[in-house]
Amino acid sequence: MRRGQAITALAALAVSLTACGSTQTPPGGVATGGLQAEPADLGDTNMYFIANTDQMGWFVTDADGLPLYRYDKDVPKPSKSNCEGECAKAWKPVLADKAPMATGVDPISMGVLTRPDGTKQLTIAGWPQYTYAEDRTAGDMKGQGKGGVWFVTAPNGAKITGGKAQNNSRSSTTPSTSSGSGNRQAPPPGTPGY
């Protein structure tokens, strides 16, 4: 078949396929001007992020930019919280009443434990997660090192002591991109381990 005939045949096929189109409405409604997709419904998720400072390296935050903490007296395997009563008033368990979704945290390392009162609490690498009542705005880290047992959580679940996190691959493979102010951001593409 010659090129001209082939083009004519393809055009005729396209016209006939268009005329024989489906009468069903595509998923997401009627498409006008091309394909359209519905935005993702994130109403059933709890969002977490990572941030980076020169002093701390990479660490995990909640949606308000408050750092997540882990408690040395907790148990990671199997996950168990040892912060109850008065402790849980100052160190609020990060609730996992919805599916956890995090930018920069390996989803396999995220889990949920059931507390004695029946509430669900987020875990990272088995460690129960908390926010500190005295942290009020993004960038606050007033709980860091409290009592020698409370530490900001690195994206891999390690605790951050003094400076960069123990086993915190983000702090060693990714240069700091902030001026120490606590920028929330996604990790660079292809960062090892995540």
N, CA, C and O of each residue as an XYZ file, in Angstrom:
776
protein
N       0.855     -1.170      0.000
C       0.000      0.000      0.000
C       0.896      1.226      0.000
O       1.896      1.272      0.717
N       0.552      2.178     -0.771
C       1.332      3.412     -0.833
C       1.062      4.280      0.376
O       0.069      4.112      1.085
N       1.972      5.210      0.590
C       1.856      6.098      1.750
C       0.558      6.895      1.715
O      -0.107      6.995      2.746
N       0.178      7.451      0.611
C      -1.055      8.247      0.493
C      -2.286      7.421      0.788
O      -3.211      7.885      1.456
N      -2.297      6.183      0.286
C      -3.444      5.314      0.538
C      -3.503      4.914      2.015
O      -4.582      4.809      2.599
N      -2.320      4.692      2.610
C      -2.274      4.312      4.023
C      -2.803      5.434      4.909
O      -3.527      5.181      5.871
N      -2.446      6.661      4.588
C      -2.921      7.809      5.379
C      -4.426      7.944      5.234
O      -5.122      8.204      6.215
N      -4.938      7.769      4.011
C      -6.383      7.856      3.774
C      -7.103      6.757      4.548
O      -8.151      7.003      5.145
N      -6.543      5.541      4.543
C      -7.167      4.431      5.262
C      -7.186      4.695      6.757
O      -8.196      4.424      7.407
N      -6.083      5.225      7.338
C      -6.039      5.542      8.767
C      -7.031      6.638      9.124
O      -7.674      6.572     10.172
N      -7.162      7.633      8.278
C      -8.124      8.704      8.533
C      -9.543      8.158      8.519
O     -10.359      8.533      9.361
N      -9.842      7.281      7.576
C     -11.183      6.691      7.498
C     -11.456      5.846      8.738
O     -12.559      5.882      9.283
N     -10.444      5.077      9.191
C     -10.604      4.266     10.385
C     -10.860      5.148     11.609
O     -11.712      4.822     12.436
N     -10.136      6.253     11.729
C     -10.322      7.161     12.861
C     -11.722      7.755     12.876
O     -12.338      7.865     13.936
N     -12.229      8.139     11.709
C     -13.578      8.694     11.614
C     -14.602      7.641     12.003
O     -15.551      7.947     12.725
N     -14.435      6.413     11.543
C     -15.410      5.375     11.859
C     -15.371      5.005     13.333
O     -16.418      4.746     13.926
N     -14.178      4.974     13.945
C     -14.100      4.684     15.372
C     -14.727      5.787     16.201
O     -15.349      5.513     17.227
N     -14.574      7.016     15.777
C     -15.177      8.141     16.483
C     -16.691      8.055     16.405
O     -17.382      8.312     17.391
N     -17.205      7.698     15.249
C     -18.647      7.597     15.069
C     -19.228      6.454     15.875
O     -20.399      6.505     16.251
N     -18.447      5.430     16.148
C     -18.922      4.263     16.891
C     -18.576      4.373     18.363
O     -18.536      3.353     19.050
N     -18.329      5.545     18.865
C     -17.895      5.740     20.244
C     -18.901      5.250     21.251
O     -20.077      5.076     20.931
N     -18.455      5.029     22.446
C     -19.284      4.532     23.530
C     -20.215      5.618     24.025
O     -19.876      6.801     23.995
N     -21.384      5.216     24.478
C     -22.329      6.175     25.052
C     -22.189      6.246     26.563
O     -22.895      7.020     27.209
N     -21.285      5.447     27.144
C     -21.083      5.488     28.586
C     -20.241      6.696     28.970
O     -19.350      7.112     28.229
N     -20.538      7.249     30.139
C     -19.758      8.366     30.662
C     -18.449      7.824     31.218
O     -18.464      6.859     31.982
N     -17.314      8.423     30.852
C     -16.031      7.943     31.371
C     -15.922      8.188     32.870
O     -16.615      9.051     33.409
N     -15.050      7.428     33.553
C     -14.842      7.673     34.988
C     -14.435      9.119     35.216
O     -13.643      9.673     34.454
N     -14.971      9.725     36.252
C     -14.624     11.111     36.565
C     -15.532     12.117     35.883
O     -15.340     13.323     36.042
N     -16.525     11.647     35.120
C     -17.456     12.569     34.479
C     -17.170     12.719     33.003
O     -16.322     12.023     32.446
N     -17.889     13.636     32.374
C     -17.757     13.859     30.945
C     -16.458     14.590     30.666
O     -16.163     15.614     31.281
N     -15.695     14.061     29.746
C     -14.423     14.677     29.377
C     -14.668     15.703     28.282
O     -15.237     15.382     27.238
N     -14.246     16.917     28.518
C     -14.333     17.950     27.493
C     -12.953     18.518     27.306
O     -12.265     18.856     28.269
N     -12.554     18.621     26.054
C     -11.240     19.190     25.792
C     -10.108     18.266     26.182
O      -9.016     18.742     26.490
N     -10.328     16.965     26.180
C      -9.276     16.009     26.515
C      -9.603     15.256     27.776
O     -10.652     15.470     28.384
N      -8.718     14.382     28.167
C      -8.938     13.574     29.360
C      -8.812     14.427     30.607
O      -7.980     15.331     30.683
N      -9.657     14.118     31.588
C      -9.605     14.820     32.858
C      -9.602     13.787     33.974
O     -10.247     12.745     33.863
N      -8.893     14.071     35.024
C      -8.836     13.177     36.174
C      -9.357     13.905     37.395
O      -9.190     15.116     37.541
N      -9.986     13.150     38.260
C     -10.453     13.708     39.525
C      -9.250     13.880     40.453
O      -8.366     13.024     40.467
N      -9.197     14.953     41.220
C      -8.098     15.099     42.177
C      -8.182     13.997     43.233
O      -9.269     13.521     43.561
N      -7.043     13.604     43.750
C      -7.008     12.562     44.774
C      -7.716     13.049     46.030
O      -7.539     14.193     46.449
N      -8.515     12.179     46.625
C      -9.197     12.494     47.875
C      -8.290     12.069     49.021
O      -8.139     10.876     49.285
N      -7.692     13.029     49.699
C      -6.780     12.738     50.804
C      -7.457     12.922     52.153
O      -6.787     12.998     53.183
N      -8.803     12.995     52.149
C      -9.542     13.204     53.385
C      -9.414     12.063     54.372
O      -9.627     12.249     55.570
N      -9.067     10.877     53.880
C      -8.929      9.717     54.752
C      -7.472      9.386     55.044
O      -7.130      8.229     55.286
N      -6.606     10.414     55.022
C      -5.196     10.196     55.314
C      -4.681     11.227     56.311
O      -5.184     12.348     56.382
N      -3.688     10.836     57.067
C      -2.938     11.765     57.913
C      -1.627     12.008     57.192
O      -0.897     11.063     56.893
N      -1.321     13.268     56.909
C      -0.129     13.619     56.147
C       1.041     13.955     57.073
O       0.880     14.634     58.087
N       2.223     13.458     56.694
C       3.463     13.752     57.397
C       4.502     14.152     56.363
O       4.396     13.781     55.194
N       5.495     14.901     56.786
C       6.499     15.432     55.875
C       7.874     15.275     56.493
O       8.006     14.840     57.637
N       8.896     15.632     55.733
C      10.230     15.731     56.315
C      10.708     17.160     56.167
O      10.304     17.877     55.251
N      11.560     17.556     57.067
C      12.155     18.890     57.048
C      13.653     18.716     57.270
O      14.121     17.649     57.667
N      14.382     19.777     57.009
C      15.835     19.713     57.131
C      16.345     21.015     57.725
O      15.966     22.102     57.288
N      17.209     20.895     58.724
C      17.911     22.064     59.250
C      19.389     21.709     59.338
O      19.752     20.534     59.386
N      20.228     22.720     59.358
C      21.669     22.493     59.479
C      21.998     21.780     60.790
O      22.888     20.930     60.826
N      21.293     22.117     61.858
C      21.588     21.538     63.164
C      21.069     20.115     63.322
O      21.729     19.288     63.952
N      19.901     19.815     62.761
C      19.253     18.525     62.999
C      19.372     17.551     61.845
O      19.251     16.346     62.064
N      19.599     18.009     60.644
C      19.521     17.126     59.487
C      18.051     16.926     59.119
O      17.216     17.794     59.368
N      17.751     15.784     58.530
C      16.365     15.481     58.123
C      15.582     14.937     59.305
O      16.100     14.127     60.075
N      14.327     15.380     59.457
C      13.456     14.885     60.518
C      12.018     14.904     60.040
O      11.693     15.557     59.048
N      11.149     14.181     60.755
C       9.751     14.026     60.365
C       8.897     15.061     61.083
O       9.113     15.349     62.260
N       7.913     15.625     60.357
C       6.976     16.582     60.949
C       5.546     16.157     60.656
O       5.286     15.351     59.762
N       4.632     16.715     61.428
C       3.218     16.529     61.109
C       2.810     17.569     60.069
O       3.659     18.324     59.592
N       1.544     17.623     59.714
C       1.077     18.535     58.678
C       1.224     20.003     59.077
O       1.213     20.878     58.212
N       1.362     20.287     60.386
C       1.548     21.659     60.858
C       3.023     22.046     60.968
O       3.344     23.158     61.387
N       3.917     21.132     60.594
C       5.345     21.419     60.669
C       5.958     21.159     62.028
O       7.125     21.484     62.249
N       5.190     20.573     62.956
C       5.719     20.252     64.280
C       6.497     18.942     64.205
O       6.043     17.996     63.561
N       7.661     18.871     64.852
C       8.455     17.647     64.771
C       7.798     16.491     65.514
O       7.087     16.686     66.500
N       8.054     15.278     65.018
C       7.625     14.075     65.719
C       8.792     13.600     66.577
O       9.957     13.709     66.196
N       8.444     13.073     67.739
C       9.440     12.607     68.703
C       9.259     11.121     68.978
O       8.176     10.562     68.810
N      10.350     10.500     69.406
C      10.285      9.137     69.917
C      10.835      9.127     71.334
O      11.626      9.987     71.723
N      10.396      8.133     72.093
C      10.676      8.033     73.525
C      11.537      6.795     73.769
O      11.147      5.685     73.407
N      12.698      6.984     74.379
C      13.622      5.869     74.595
C      13.036      4.761     75.469
O      13.498      3.622     75.400
N      12.035      5.067     76.286
C      11.452      4.039     77.162
C      10.364      3.222     76.462
O       9.831      2.279     77.046
N      10.029      3.577     75.213
C       9.093      2.773     74.429
C       9.812      1.548     73.877
O      11.035      1.440     73.973
N       9.063      0.648     73.312
C       9.617     -0.577     72.738
C       9.226     -0.622     71.257
O       8.053     -0.460     70.922
N      10.220     -0.846     70.352
C       9.897     -0.869     68.933
C       9.414     -2.222     68.395
O       8.666     -2.252     67.418
N       9.824     -3.343     69.009
C       9.443     -4.656     68.474
C       9.069     -5.594     69.605
O       9.956     -6.031     70.338
N       7.817     -5.919     69.779
C       6.684     -5.294     69.092
C       6.439     -3.897     69.650
O       6.774     -3.602     70.797
N       5.853     -3.053     68.822
C       5.626     -1.645     69.198
C       4.799     -1.547     70.472
O       3.730     -2.147     70.585
N       5.315     -0.777     71.431
C       4.586     -0.544     72.682
C       4.929      0.837     73.211
O       6.098      1.209     73.310
N       3.889      1.590     73.549
C       4.069      2.905     74.154
C       4.111      2.763     75.664
O       3.289      2.061     76.254
N       5.066      3.428     76.284
C       5.147      3.484     77.740
C       4.875      4.891     78.244
O       5.287      5.247     79.347
N       4.189      5.685     77.451
C       3.826      7.055     77.825
C       2.301      7.108     77.979
O       1.565      7.183     76.996
N       1.852      7.069     79.228
C       0.422      7.078     79.546
C       0.130      8.200     80.543
O       1.054      8.812     81.079
N      -1.121      8.462     80.784
C      -1.548      9.406     81.808
C      -0.973     10.797     81.628
O      -1.141     11.409     80.573
N      -0.284     11.309     82.665
C       0.303     12.653     82.616
C       1.318     12.783     81.489
O       1.410     13.823     80.839
N       2.070     11.727     81.269
C       3.069     11.741     80.192
C       2.387     12.035     78.852
O       2.883     12.845     78.068
N       1.256     11.383     78.589
C       0.565     11.544     77.305
C      -0.105     12.909     77.163
O      -0.535     13.271     76.068
N      -0.200     13.669     78.254
C      -0.735     15.031     78.148
C       0.343     15.973     77.610
O       0.053     16.855     76.803
N       1.582     15.786     78.056
C       2.692     16.612     77.581
C       3.213     16.109     76.241
O       3.585     16.900     75.375
N       3.237     14.804     76.078
C       3.735     14.159     74.860
C       2.553     13.489     74.190
O       2.227     12.338     74.479
N       1.921     14.218     73.301
C       0.673     13.745     72.687
C       0.962     12.673     71.638
O       1.726     12.902     70.700
N       0.343     11.494     71.804
C       0.520     10.461     70.797
C       0.042     10.965     69.435
O      -1.003     11.606     69.334
N       0.809     10.671     68.403
C       0.396     11.029     67.043
C      -0.643     10.001     66.624
O      -0.323      8.834     66.401
N      -1.882     10.444     66.521
C      -2.971      9.525     66.236
C      -2.923      9.037     64.799
O      -2.590      9.781     63.877
N      -3.259      7.784     64.635
C      -3.287      7.158     63.319
C      -4.704      6.674     63.047
O      -4.924      5.518     62.686
N      -5.670      7.590     63.228
C      -7.067      7.245     62.984
C      -7.375      7.153     61.497
O      -8.427      6.644     61.111
N      -6.470      7.637     60.667
C      -6.585      7.554     59.213
C      -5.292      6.955     58.678
O      -4.299      6.865     59.400
N      -5.305      6.553     57.431
C      -4.105      5.964     56.829
C      -2.964      6.982     56.829
O      -3.161      8.118     56.398
N      -1.767      6.597     57.306
C      -0.639      7.534     57.282
C      -0.043      7.641     55.885
O       0.126      6.635     55.195
N       0.271      8.857     55.474
C       0.944      9.099     54.203
C       2.045     10.107     54.470
O       1.800     11.167     55.045
N       3.247      9.779     54.054
C       4.379     10.650     54.346
C       5.240     10.854     53.119
O       5.506      9.922     52.360
N       5.666     12.079     52.942
C       6.642     12.394     51.915
C       8.016     12.236     52.533
O       8.348     12.927     53.496
N       8.828     11.322     51.983
C      10.185     11.156     52.462
C      10.380     10.103     53.528
O      11.499      9.917     54.007
N       9.314      9.400     53.918
C       9.429      8.322     54.893
C       9.024      7.037     54.186
O       7.977      6.986     53.541
N       9.842      6.007     54.303
C       9.542      4.732     53.673
C       8.202      4.224     54.203
O       8.066      3.998     55.406
N       7.194      4.037     53.312
C       5.874      3.612     53.787
C       5.905      2.264     54.511
O       5.057      2.000     55.364
N       6.862      1.424     54.180
C       6.957      0.123     54.848
C       7.331      0.292     56.315
O       6.969     -0.547     57.139
N       8.048      1.358     56.657
C       8.457      1.565     58.049
C       7.352      2.178     58.899
O       7.473      2.224     60.123
N       6.281      2.648     58.273
C       5.185      3.273     59.018
C       4.181      2.211     59.448
O       3.812      1.330     58.672
N       3.752      2.314     60.695
C       2.790      1.362     61.214
C       1.857      2.013     62.216
O       1.873      3.228     62.417
N       1.055      1.182     62.831
C       0.064      1.650     63.794
C       0.048      0.685     64.971
O       0.083     -0.532     64.789
N      -0.004      1.234     66.172
C      -0.198      0.400     67.361
C      -1.493      0.824     68.030
O      -1.935      1.964     67.884
N      -2.087     -0.086     68.752
C      -3.303      0.229     69.499
C      -2.909      0.468     70.946
O      -2.326     -0.398     71.599
N      -3.240      1.671     71.443
C      -2.924      2.038     72.817
C      -3.930      1.376     73.769
O      -4.983      0.916     73.328
N      -3.613      1.324     75.076
C      -4.530      0.694     76.038
C      -5.937      1.301     76.031
O      -6.907      0.612     76.348
N      -6.057      2.597     75.669
C      -7.381      3.219     75.628
C      -8.108      2.963     74.309
O      -9.216      3.458     74.107
N      -7.485      2.184     73.400
C      -8.123      1.828     72.131
C      -7.786      2.754     70.973
O      -8.130      2.451     69.831
N      -7.121      3.881     71.236
C      -6.759      4.777     70.138
C      -5.583      4.191     69.367
O      -4.797      3.408     69.901
N      -5.479      4.584     68.107
C      -4.406      4.126     67.235
C      -3.311      5.185     67.210
O      -3.596      6.380     67.127
N      -2.047      4.740     67.284
C      -0.904      5.646     67.306
C       0.066      5.284     66.190
O       0.333      4.107     65.944
N       0.594      6.309     65.514
C       1.557      6.131     64.451
C       2.876      5.588     65.001
O       3.326      5.994     66.072
N       3.487      4.669     64.259
C       4.848      4.218     64.561
C       5.712      4.397     63.313
O       5.225      4.293     62.187
N       6.980      4.663     63.527
C       7.971      4.701     62.444
C       9.105      3.784     62.876
O       9.711      3.987     63.928
N       9.386      2.779     62.061
C      10.383      1.750     62.380
C      10.060      1.112     63.733
O      10.960      0.737     64.485
N       8.778      0.998     64.027
C       8.327      0.383     65.272
C       8.199      1.334     66.443
O       7.536      1.006     67.427
N       8.817      2.507     66.364
C       8.796      3.457     67.487
C       7.516      4.289     67.484
O       7.222      4.948     66.487
N       6.744      4.276     68.583
C       5.574      5.149     68.693
C       5.997      6.615     68.547
O       7.075      7.008     68.994
N       5.132      7.416     67.912
C       5.451      8.817     67.624
C       4.576      9.762     68.444
O       3.416      9.475     68.740
N       5.181     10.908     68.802
C       4.526     11.904     69.658
C       4.825     13.312     69.147
O       5.794     13.535     68.421
N       3.972     14.253     69.545
C       4.308     15.677     69.421
C       4.413     16.211     70.856
O       3.849     15.635     71.786
N       5.134     17.306     71.016
C       5.342     17.878     72.347
C       4.414     19.075     72.525
O       4.332     19.936     71.649
N       3.718     19.129     73.654
C       2.718     20.169     73.905
C       3.296     21.579     73.843
O       2.573     22.513     73.497
N       4.588     21.764     74.170
C       5.179     23.102     74.165
C       5.652     23.555     72.777
O       5.994     24.723     72.594
N       5.675     22.648     71.807
C       5.960     23.047     70.423
C       4.664     23.615     69.854
O       3.659     22.910     69.754
N       4.694     24.876     69.489
C       3.465     25.524     69.034
C       3.483     25.894     67.549
O       2.436     25.907     66.903
N       4.666     26.195     67.005
C       4.753     26.597     65.603
C       5.825     25.784     64.891
O       6.731     25.238     65.520
N       5.706     25.715     63.577
C       6.685     24.972     62.776
C       8.086     25.457     63.118
O       8.331     26.660     63.213
N       8.985     24.530     63.300
C      10.360     24.882     63.645
C      10.659     24.759     65.124
O      11.826     24.650     65.500
N       9.624     24.774     65.994
C       9.853     24.577     67.428
C      10.356     23.161     67.667
O       9.886     22.211     67.041
N      11.313     23.027     68.573
C      11.823     21.706     68.982
C      12.152     21.732     70.461
O      13.233     21.315     70.879
N      11.208     22.227     71.246
C      11.445     22.391     72.678
C      11.564     21.069     73.422
O      12.054     21.030     74.550
N      11.115     19.984     72.793
C      11.201     18.683     73.450
C      12.483     17.930     73.166
O      12.724     16.878     73.759
N      13.312     18.445     72.270
C      14.526     17.733     71.875
C      15.446     17.493     73.069
O      15.894     18.435     73.724
N      15.719     16.217     73.340
C      16.628     15.837     74.414
C      16.036     15.910     75.806
O      16.755     15.682     76.779
N      14.743     16.221     75.944
C      14.105     16.349     77.261
C      14.336     15.096     78.088
O      14.063     13.981     77.643
N      14.835     15.294     79.280
C      15.049     14.193     80.217
C      16.031     13.140     79.715
O      16.164     12.070     80.309
N      16.709     13.448     78.627
C      17.631     12.480     78.052
C      16.953     11.287     77.407
O      17.611     10.292     77.102
N      15.626     11.372     77.191
C      14.889     10.225     76.637
C      13.958     10.576     75.478
O      13.394      9.679     74.852
N      13.788     11.864     75.182
C      12.899     12.292     74.098
C      13.735     12.904     72.983
O      14.530     13.815     73.217
N      13.547     12.390     71.755
C      14.355     12.851     70.631
C      13.518     12.972     69.366
O      12.603     12.182     69.131
N      13.845     13.967     68.560
C      13.195     14.157     67.269
C      13.480     12.920     66.408
O      14.567     12.345     66.468
N      12.488     12.526     65.611
C      12.578     11.317     64.794
C      13.096     11.622     63.392
O      12.599     12.524     62.718
N      14.096     10.863     62.966
C      14.628     10.939     61.602
C      13.690     10.151     60.666
O      12.904      9.332     61.142
N      13.762     10.387     59.353
C      12.880      9.684     58.413
C      12.990      8.160     58.459
O      12.050      7.466     58.073
N      14.115      7.634     58.921
C      14.267      6.185     59.001
C      13.896      5.641     60.383
O      14.112      4.461     60.660
N      13.337      6.495     61.253
C      12.928      6.082     62.592
C      13.994      6.250     63.651
O      13.715      6.090     64.839
N      15.226      6.575     63.240
C      16.309      6.778     64.206
C      16.050      8.046     65.017
O      15.333      8.947     64.580
N      16.651      8.095     66.212
C      16.535      9.313     67.017
C      17.651     10.260     66.630
O      18.740      9.839     66.238
N      17.363     11.545     66.747
C      18.368     12.567     66.473
C      18.883     13.046     67.822
O      18.134     13.605     68.623
N      20.158     12.824     68.060
C      20.747     13.213     69.337
C      21.760     14.311     69.099
O      22.708     14.137     68.334
N      21.565     15.412     69.736
C      22.504     16.529     69.633
C      22.520     17.178     68.269
O      22.184     18.355     68.137
N      22.897     16.448     67.279
C      22.983     16.986     65.926
C      22.277     16.074     64.954
O      21.091     15.790     65.115
N      22.985     15.617     63.956
C      22.402     14.771     62.933
C      21.955     13.433     63.531
O      22.466     13.001     64.564
N      20.999     12.790     62.870
C      20.433     11.540     63.374
C      21.401     10.382     63.272
O      22.249     10.331     62.380
N      21.260      9.460     64.194
C      21.984      8.201     64.094
C      21.399      7.446     62.909
O      20.179      7.330     62.793
N      22.238      6.939     62.040
C      21.792      6.188     60.867
C      20.853      6.993     59.977
O      20.007      6.409     59.299
N      20.978      8.289     59.962
C      20.098      9.145     59.164
C      20.719      9.326     57.789
O      21.535     10.226     57.588
N      20.341      8.484     56.848
C      20.961      8.524     55.524
C      20.696      9.842     54.816
O      21.474     10.230     53.944
N      19.641     10.529     55.156
C      19.361     11.815     54.519
C      20.433     12.838     54.877
O      20.866     13.610     54.022
N      20.858     12.847     56.129
C      21.815     13.874     56.536
C      23.195     13.632     55.952
O      23.987     14.567     55.828
N      23.496     12.386     55.590
C      24.829     12.122     55.069
C      24.889     12.112     53.552
O      25.965     12.304     52.987
N      23.755     11.891     52.865
C      23.804     11.822     51.405
C      23.192     13.028     50.726
O      23.340     13.198     49.516
N      22.509     13.864     51.481
C      21.836     14.996     50.881
C      22.341     16.282     51.508
O      22.243     16.441     52.724
N      22.872     17.198     50.729
C      23.322     18.448     51.324
C      22.150     19.242     51.881
O      21.035     19.168     51.365
N      22.407     19.988     52.919
C      21.368     20.815     53.507
C      20.928     21.882     52.521
O      21.746     22.518     51.856
N      19.611     22.062     52.444
C      19.083     23.066     51.519
C      18.420     24.209     52.253
O      17.729     25.030     51.649
N      18.630     24.262     53.558
C      17.966     25.325     54.311
C      19.010     26.161     55.039
O      20.191     25.819     55.098
N      18.537     27.249     55.580
C      19.417     28.093     56.372
C      19.207     27.836     57.852
O      19.519     28.675     58.697
N      18.663     26.639     58.153
C      18.444     26.295     59.555
C      17.071     26.668     60.043
O      16.814     26.617     61.245
N      16.169     27.048     59.138
C      14.855     27.496     59.567
C      13.817     26.398     59.566
O      12.682     26.643     59.975
N      14.158     25.177     59.118
C      13.188     24.092     59.164
C      12.282     24.086     57.965
O      11.072     24.244     58.128
N      12.785     23.918     56.796
C      11.968     23.885     55.592
C      11.378     22.509     55.394
O      12.103     21.515     55.436
N      10.040     22.427     55.173
C       9.412     21.166     54.830
C       9.610     20.967     53.351
O       9.436     21.897     52.563
N       9.975     19.755     52.966
C      10.207     19.512     51.560
C      10.243     18.029     51.277
O      10.399     17.210     52.182
N      10.095     17.696     50.007
C      10.253     16.329     49.580
C      11.746     16.078     49.394
O      12.509     16.990     49.076
N      12.152     14.807     49.601
C      13.573     14.512     49.404
C      13.913     14.548     47.929
O      13.026     14.397     47.088
N      15.167     14.744     47.600
C      15.562     14.735     46.202
C      15.265     13.353     45.601
O      15.376     12.343     46.296
N      14.887     13.301     44.308
C      14.598     12.021     43.685
C      15.810     11.101     43.751
O      16.955     11.535     43.624
N      15.524      9.818     43.953
C      16.581      8.824     43.945
C      17.429      8.778     45.204
O      18.506      8.181     45.192
N      16.966      9.400     46.307
C      17.731      9.342     47.546
C      17.745      7.912     48.038
O      16.678      7.317     48.187
N      18.917      7.329     48.298
C      19.006      5.927     48.709
C      18.217      5.652     49.986
O      18.164      6.482     50.893
N      17.612      4.485     50.037
C      16.917      4.046     51.250
C      15.493      4.515     51.386
O      14.817      4.155     52.349
N      15.012      5.322     50.434
C      13.627      5.796     50.554
C      12.962      5.722     49.223
O      11.790      6.075     49.098
